[in-house]
Amino acid sequence: MRTSQRMPQERLRSRLTETELAVLDSLMSGRELDAQISIMLHNLGILQHRFNSTGECGEELKAMHGQVVDSIHALQKEREKIGELIDLVPDSMCRMVMKARCLTFKTWLQIAMMLSIDESTARRRFEKGLKILAVIAESSFDELPEEQ
């Protein structure tokens, strides 16, 4: 990967506070679940082909199917949580950028084209949304009762 392609993400991470980084990691966790599900679906397809051609692997296929279904449910729940978190951002443009990036995994260029803005504006709106969510998260922690 070229340095110029990595720079915006590295610059964004270097400017974020610990809370903002935690919020970013939470928002992007859906991408990891998506990748895991893709791998499981691929493996499930291989097992299904093997089962259809040989009649073996029936139990293994059932177990894999259960794992895929569980992972899909986990992904759906995670996406709902991420969507609810993003909905807390009062700025509608920030919300649209964040949803496109975190829920549909669009690139900065795709987001920019979709919203008729440039890539740098999309990144700034995303960063602004992160900062807002970090303030909300910090204020939520402040409201928690102290342990005795």
C-alpha positions in Angstrom: 0.0 0.0 0.0 1.3 3.4 -0.9 2.1 5.8 1.9 -0.3 8.4 0.5 -3.2 6.0 0.8 -2.4 5.2 4.5 -1.8 8.7 5.6 -5.4 10.0 6.1 -6.2 7.0 8.4 -3.0 7.3 10.3 -3.4 11.1 10.6 -7.0 10.6 11.8 -5.9 8.1 14.5 -3.0 10.3 15.6 -5.4 13.2 16.3 -8.0 11.2 18.3 -8.2 10.9 22.0 -8.3 7.5 23.7 -12.1 7.8 24.0 -12.4 8.7 20.3 -10.3 5.8 19.3 -12.5 3.4 21.4 -15.6 4.8 19.7 -13.9 4.3 16.3 -13.0 0.7 17.1 -16.6 0.1 18.2 -18.0 1.6 15.1 -15.7 -0.5 12.8 -16.2 -3.8 14.6 -19.0 -4.7 12.1 -16.4 -5.0 9.4 -14.6 -7.7 11.3 -17.8 -9.7 11.8 -18.5 -9.3 8.0 -15.1 -10.8 7.2 -15.7 -13.7 9.6 -19.1 -14.4 8.1 -17.6 -14.4 4.6 -15.0 -17.0 5.6 -17.7 -19.1 7.2 -20.0 -18.9 4.2 -17.0 -19.9 2.0 -16.3 -22.9 4.2 -19.9 -23.8 4.3 -20.1 -23.8 0.5 -17.1 -26.2 0.4 -18.7 -28.5 2.9 -22.0 -28.4 1.1 -20.3 -29.3 -2.2 -18.4 -32.2 -0.5 -21.7 -33.4 1.1 -23.6 -33.3 -2.2 -20.8 -35.2 -4.0 -20.0 -37.8 -1.3 -22.8 -37.7 1.2 -20.2 -37.2 4.0 -19.8 -34.3 6.3 -23.4 -34.1 7.3 -22.8 -33.3 11.0 -19.9 -30.9 10.2 -22.2 -29.1 7.7 -25.0 -28.7 10.3 -22.5 -27.4 12.9 -21.0 -24.9 10.4 -24.5 -23.8 9.4 -25.3 -23.1 13.1 -22.1 -21.0 13.4 -22.9 -19.0 10.3 -26.5 -18.3 11.5 -25.2 -17.3 15.0 -22.6 -15.0 13.4 -25.2 -13.4 11.2 -27.4 -12.7 14.2 -24.4 -11.2 16.1 -23.6 -9.0 13.1 -27.2 -7.8 12.9 -27.2 -6.9 16.6 -23.8 -5.2 16.3 -25.0 -3.2 13.3 -28.1 -2.1 15.3 -26.0 -1.0 18.2 -23.7 0.9 15.8 -26.7 2.5 14.1 -28.2 3.6 17.4 -24.8 5.1 18.5 -24.5 7.0 15.2 -28.1 8.3 15.6 -26.9 10.2 18.7 -24.9 12.5 16.4 -27.0 15.6 15.9 -25.4 16.7 12.6 -27.2 14.9 9.7 -24.3 15.1 7.3 -22.0 13.5 9.9 -24.6 10.8 10.5 -24.9 10.0 6.8 -21.1 9.8 6.4 -20.7 7.6 9.5 -23.5 5.2 8.5 -22.0 4.9 5.0 -18.6 4.2 6.4 -19.5 2.0 9.4 -22.6 0.2 8.3 -22.1 -0.3 4.5 -18.3 -0.1 4.5 -18.2 2.5 1.7 -14.8 4.0 0.7 -14.2 7.7 1.2 -14.5 8.2 -2.6 -17.9 6.3 -2.7 -19.2 8.4 0.2 -18.0 11.6 -1.4 -19.7 10.8 -4.7 -22.9 9.6 -2.9 -23.2 12.8 -0.9 -21.8 15.2 -3.6 -18.9 16.3 -1.4 -15.2 15.8 -1.7 -13.3 13.1 0.1 -11.6 15.4 2.6 -15.0 16.8 3.6 -16.3 13.3 4.2 -13.3 12.5 6.4 -13.8 15.7 8.4 -17.5 15.0 8.9 -16.6 11.5 10.1 -14.0 12.8 12.5 -16.4 15.5 13.7 -19.0 12.7 14.4 -16.4 10.7 16.3 -15.6 13.6 18.5 -19.3 14.2 19.2 -19.7 10.5 20.2 -16.6 10.6 22.3 -18.0 13.6 24.3 -21.3 11.7 24.7 -19.4 8.6 25.8 -17.3 10.6 28.3 -20.4 12.4 29.7 -22.1 9.0 30.1 -19.2 7.7 32.1 -19.4 10.8 34.3 -23.0 10.0 35.1 -22.3 6.5 36.3 -22.6 6.0 40.0 -19.4 5.7 41.9 -18.4 2.3 43.3 -18.3 2.1 47.0 
